[in-house]
Amino acid sequence: MKAGNHMNIKEFYNFIGEDFNDVIGRLRAESRVCKYVLKFPDDKSFDNLLSSMKEKNYSEAFRAAHTIKGTCLNLSFNSFAAVASEITEKLRNFNDTAAIESDTELDGLLAEASEKYAKIISGIEQIDAPEQ
C-alpha cells in the first residue's frame, strides 16, 4: 500500500458510489467481498474490450463487454455494469460492422466506461487489505 491510502471495503463502496449492503447480501462475508474486489484489477476484460474495439474485432469486444457486465453485477459495481450492459447490447449483432461503426453513442459509452473503471481501480488501490 502506498502511504496515505487507507480505506476499508465499506468506504470503498461509498467512494465508488455503490451500496455495500447490496454486495454483502450476495457474497455474505466482508472478507469474501474484499477478496473478489481486490482481484478485480487482474481481470483483463476491460483492456480486451478497448483493444478489440480498436482492432474492429466486434465479436471479441462483445464477449469482453458481456464478461464485464457479469463481473460488475456480481460485485455490485452497478453503474459500471449498466454502461457495460449498454455496450453489450450495441455490440450484440457483432457481425453488423456498419451499424456498430455508425453508432454515434458507442464512443461516449466507452468513455463513460473508462471513467467508471478508472474510479473503481483508484478506489481498489486505496483499500487496506485485511490480514489473511
PyMOL commands that set and color helices and strands:
alter all, ss='L'
color gray80, all
select helices_A, chain A and resi 9-15+20-27+30-42+45-54+58-74+78-91+97-101+106-124
alter helices_A, ss='H'
color red, helices_A
deselect
rebuild
show_as cartoon
